[in-house]
Amino acid sequence: MKRTLILLTLVLFFSCNRQKNKEANELDARIARIENGLQHVVQIDGEEVPTFSLNDRLKELGIPGVSIAVVSDGKLEWAKGYGMADISENRPVDTSTLFLAGSISKPISAIRAHQLVEKGKLKPDENVNKFLTSWQIPDNEFTATEKVTLRRILNHTAGLTVWGFPGYDKGDTIPSVIDVLDGKGNTDPIRVYKIPGESWMYSGGGYTIMQLMITDVIGKTFPETMKENVLEPLGMHTSTFENPLPKKYADAAATGYRSNGDEVEGKWPIYPEMAAAGLWTTPSQLIQYAVEIQKIHQSKVDGSLKFTTVEEMLTPGMNGHGLGPVISEYTFGHGGADEGFRADLTAWKDLPNAIVIMVNSDNGLIIGEIKLAIAREYNLPGIKPDIKKIIKMTDTQLKSYTGKYELEKVGPFDIFLSDGHLIIDASFMDRKVHILPVSDSVFVDKKDGTEIKFNMKDNTVAGFTVRNYYARKLED
């Protein structure tokens, strides 16, 4: 009998091991398909779509490193780092590498505001000046009949200025939050410039007001209250809103890089506007926000927030913004852009799936390509390539775009016509760029789908924008 039990135990043991090995092999194969299945997000109708490996694409785009986390069936299925966290230190990205999350800080910060509403310490539809004790939003003609409220701050309808922040370098004098609000830092004063509630305009300034409101009500620093009430409960144990980043995190922090490969001054920027842009985290930890919100929404059971709060939060308002995250037909989430860092969080409302991708570069082009490959592998709705249909233009029409241009902070270059096509030729690029028209003002790079948006002045081309850089036209 004893021998039989031993044999049965051994059979079960080896059977379980075989199953685990099979699942591990299947997951490895899945990850390999994603890593070797990147395609451009912008694709040209009728053109063959090339496929790239993730590591080759990092090198081609000059992006030092990327970190990825994927949730499937409501739990973290895999996470992986690629490339370098710091080139000069020869330090690779791994799953514990910290990145700046940029504006993904906003929906994470919003959780604390929602918690305080649930406790009755904040009111979503009352004048925020009732809760601000250390500073007040100056009243003006726009606040005569309507007021700035927490709800309007959360969904960017408060009529407030300052959409984003450039951050500060190491060695700079870092302003207080009140100084930021009064324009004594490196941005304009945060003020009401149109009637609150009337229309939508993205405002990191509004979230900075919310940051002060939370600290005024609680009486603790923002990093402290976020750590205690949001980050730790979500399992984001090494994440922090502390700015400047304390030395204890330095060995884990990725260095930020410009698109040209230069390090950000001091290795990373500093954001006193913590609620708007200051979260340091990893994809594996950040994705726990998505898991928690999905769990509450899909199970209809209260968690770190009440179910009714989450449903309000996930209801799209103007321009698709909910009360914190951005809402689409299938997903909720947010993008992030700090100096030297780009990030994206996408979670499916009614499926137990989520993706977080973070890079330590101003060039975040690879994020959309990775997300497209993951969505295709997991058969997730709502993430599709942007297919452009090319329009026909005569040589006379195309000639109006030719001439000498200058890209800010980079240098001069030419756009010329060759065999009925426009070509960008610049000494600072490793190839001549063939661009194709999809409208009178938008062209795309034939090779990688990058959009070039021309702007007109007095019916003539004045310049164009590409990847947040502006090139002005110098002469025809």
Stockholm file with secondary structure:
# STOCKHOLM 1.0

chainA/1-476         MKRTLILLTLVLFFSCNRQKNKEANELDARIARIENGLQHVVQIDGEEVPTFSLNDRLKELGIPGVSIAVVSDGKLEWAKGYGMADISENRPVDTSTLFLAGSISKPISAIRAHQLVEKGKLKPDENVNKFLTSWQIPDNEFTATEKVTLRRILNHTAGLTVWGFPGYDKGDTIPSVIDVLDGKGNTDPIRVYKIPGESWMYSGGGYTIMQLMITDVIGKTFPETMKENVLEPLGMHTSTFENPLPKKYADAAATGYRSNGDEVEGKWPIYPEMAAAGLWTTPSQLIQYAVEIQKIHQSKVDGSLKFTTVEEMLTPGMNGHGLGPVISEYTFGHGGADEGFRADLTAWKDLPNAIVIMVNSDNGLIIGEIKLAIAREYNLPGIKPDIKKIIKMTDTQLKSYTGKYELEKVGPFDIFLSDGHLIIDASFMDRKVHILPVSDSVFVDKKDGTEIKFNMKDNTVAGFTVRNYYARKLED
#=GR chainA/1-476 SS CHHHHHHHHHHHHHHHHHHHHHHHHHHHHHHHHHHTCBCCSEEETTSCCCCBCHHHHHHHHTCCEEEEEEEETTEEEEEEEEEEEETTTTEECCTTCBEECGGGHHHHHHHHHHHHHHTTSSCTTSBGGGTCSSCCCCCCGGGTTCCCBHHHHHTTCSCBCCCCCCCBCTTSCCCCHHHHHTTCSSSCCCCBCSCTTSSCCCCHHHHHHHHHHHHHHHCSCHHHHHIIIIIHHHTCTTCBCCSSCCGGGGGGBCCCBCTTSCBCTTSSCBCSCHHHHCCEECHHHHHHHHHHHHHHHHHCCCSSSCHHHHHHHTSCCGGGBCSSSEECSSEEEEEEEETTEEEEEEEESSSSCEEEEEESSSCCHHHHHHHHHHHHHHTCTTCCCEEECCCCCCHHHHHTTCEEEEETTTEEEEEEEETTEEEEECTTSSSCEEEEESSSSEEEETTTCCEEEEEEETTEEEEEEETTEEEEEEEC
#=GC SS_cons         CHHHHHHHHHHHHHHHHHHHHHHHHHHHHHHHHHHTCBCCSEEETTSCCCCBCHHHHHHHHTCCEEEEEEEETTEEEEEEEEEEEETTTTEECCTTCBEECGGGHHHHHHHHHHHHHHTTSSCTTSBGGGTCSSCCCCCCGGGTTCCCBHHHHHTTCSCBCCCCCCCBCTTSCCCCHHHHHTTCSSSCCCCBCSCTTSSCCCCHHHHHHHHHHHHHHHCSCHHHHHIIIIIHHHTCTTCBCCSSCCGGGGGGBCCCBCTTSCBCTTSSCBCSCHHHHCCEECHHHHHHHHHHHHHHHHHCCCSSSCHHHHHHHTSCCGGGBCSSSEECSSEEEEEEEETTEEEEEEEESSSSCEEEEEESSSCCHHHHHHHHHHHHHHTCTTCCCEEECCCCCCHHHHHTTCEEEEETTTEEEEEEEETTEEEEECTTSSSCEEEEESSSSEEEETTTCCEEEEEEETTEEEEEEETTEEEEEEEC
//
